[in-house]
């Protein structure tokens, strides 16, 4: 919320965008890691870092930086491990955001009750 000057409507729109775009990015990242494509992992990790920053997922941002760095350094095993951690974290985050949006739509937008 702080990143959007506490504008709840913009934050909700960003959460919806996150839910629409991140699953595909996650799949592309995991596919690149499974092929040991360090350049593709670097690009996807960079893209996902921005998305995770927007919703405040700082732990995932750190993991994505580590995956990106491992790919740049040629540490494929470390890169693959980090991408696995990112994938699990994204699964949890996607579910949490979906649950929160469902709750907010049933109770009204945050701050509107």
C-alpha positions as CSV (number, residue, x, y, z in Angstrom):
1,X,0.0,0.0,0.0
2,X,2.8,2.4,0.8
3,X,4.2,2.1,-2.8
4,X,0.9,3.4,-4.1
5,X,0.5,6.3,-1.6
6,X,-2.1,4.2,0.4
7,X,-4.5,4.3,-2.6
8,X,-6.5,1.2,-1.9
9,X,-8.1,1.0,-5.3
10,X,-4.8,1.1,-7.1
11,X,-3.4,-1.5,-4.8
12,X,-6.4,-3.8,-5.5
13,X,-5.9,-3.3,-9.2
14,X,-2.2,-4.2,-8.8
15,X,-3.1,-7.3,-6.9
16,X,-5.5,-8.4,-9.7
17,X,-2.8,-7.7,-12.3
18,X,-0.4,-9.8,-10.2
19,X,-2.8,-12.7,-10.2
20,X,-3.2,-12.5,-13.9
21,X,0.4,-12.1,-14.9
22,X,2.5,-14.0,-12.3
23,X,1.4,-17.6,-13.0
24,X,2.7,-17.4,-16.6
25,X,6.0,-15.7,-15.4
26,X,6.3,-18.4,-12.8
27,X,5.9,-21.2,-15.4
28,X,8.4,-19.6,-17.7
29,X,10.9,-19.2,-14.8
30,X,10.5,-22.9,-13.8
31,X,10.8,-24.0,-17.4
32,X,14.0,-22.0,-17.9
33,X,15.5,-23.4,-14.7
34,X,14.6,-27.0,-15.7
35,X,16.5,-26.4,-19.0
36,X,19.4,-24.8,-17.0
37,X,19.0,-21.7,-19.2
38,X,20.7,-19.2,-17.0
39,X,20.0,-16.2,-19.3
40,X,16.2,-16.9,-19.4
41,X,16.2,-17.4,-15.6
42,X,18.0,-14.1,-15.2
43,X,15.4,-12.3,-17.3
44,X,12.4,-13.9,-15.7
45,X,13.7,-13.4,-12.2
46,X,14.2,-9.8,-13.0
47,X,10.6,-9.4,-14.2
48,X,9.2,-11.2,-11.3
49,X,11.2,-9.1,-8.8
50,X,9.4,-6.0,-10.0
51,X,6.0,-7.7,-9.6
52,X,6.8,-9.0,-6.1
53,X,8.1,-5.6,-5.1
54,X,4.8,-4.0,-6.1
55,X,2.8,-6.3,-3.7
56,X,5.4,-6.1,-0.9
57,X,6.8,-9.7,-1.2
58,X,10.3,-8.8,0.0
59,X,11.3,-12.3,0.8
60,X,10.5,-13.4,-2.7
61,X,12.4,-10.4,-4.1
62,X,15.5,-11.6,-2.1
63,X,15.1,-15.2,-3.4
64,X,14.7,-13.9,-7.0
65,X,17.9,-11.8,-6.6
66,X,19.7,-14.9,-5.4
67,X,18.4,-17.0,-8.3
68,X,19.5,-14.3,-10.7
69,X,22.9,-14.0,-9.2
70,X,23.4,-17.8,-9.2
71,X,22.6,-17.9,-12.9
72,X,25.0,-15.1,-13.6
73,X,27.7,-16.8,-11.7
74,X,27.0,-20.1,-13.5
75,X,26.0,-22.0,-10.3
76,X,23.2,-24.0,-11.9
77,X,22.4,-26.2,-8.9
78,X,22.0,-23.1,-6.7
79,X,19.9,-21.4,-9.3
80,X,17.6,-24.3,-9.7
81,X,17.2,-24.6,-5.9
82,X,16.4,-20.9,-5.6
83,X,13.9,-21.1,-8.4
84,X,12.2,-24.0,-6.6
85,X,11.9,-21.9,-3.5
86,X,10.6,-19.0,-5.5
87,X,7.9,-21.3,-7.1
88,X,6.7,-22.5,-3.8
89,X,6.7,-19.0,-2.4
90,X,4.7,-17.7,-5.4
91,X,2.2,-20.4,-5.0
92,X,1.6,-19.4,-1.4
93,X,1.5,-15.7,-2.2
94,X,-0.9,-16.2,-5.1
95,X,-3.3,-18.1,-2.8
96,X,-3.0,-15.5,-0.1
97,X,-3.7,-12.6,-2.5
98,X,-6.7,-14.5,-4.0
99,X,-8.0,-15.2,-0.5
100,X,-7.6,-11.5,0.5
101,X,-9.3,-10.3,-2.6
102,X,-12.2,-12.7,-2.0
103,X,-12.5,-11.5,1.6
104,X,-12.3,-7.9,0.6
105,X,-15.0,-8.3,-2.1
106,X,-17.3,-9.9,0.5
107,X,-16.6,-7.3,3.2
108,X,-16.1,-4.3,1.0
109,X,-12.7,-2.9,0.1
110,X,-10.2,-2.5,3.0
111,X,-10.9,0.5,5.1
112,X,-14.5,0.7,3.8
113,X,-16.3,-1.1,6.6
